[in-house]
Amino acid sequence: MSDASTFRPTPGEPHLSGQELARIVGGDLVVPGTLPIRGGAVDSRRVTAGVCFFALPGERTDGQRYLAQAV
């Protein structure tokens, strides 16, 4: 079942390091991680090991409010 709030590639697909992702999106890597990034989520409740949380502003709330939950 697919969920628009989470992206997880299928096994065998490439993954990124935090440093590579920061470079691609023009961001700054504040704390380097040890796990490769294998997916992304905009819902902090869906973050697991290897899933990057994107704290985006929404209509009702701002993802930055949930940064602590995503770590």
Secondary structure, DSSP 8 states (H G I E B T S, - for coil): ---TTEE---TT---B-HHHHHHHHT---SS--SS-B-EEESSGGG--TTEEE---B-SS-BGGGGHHHH-
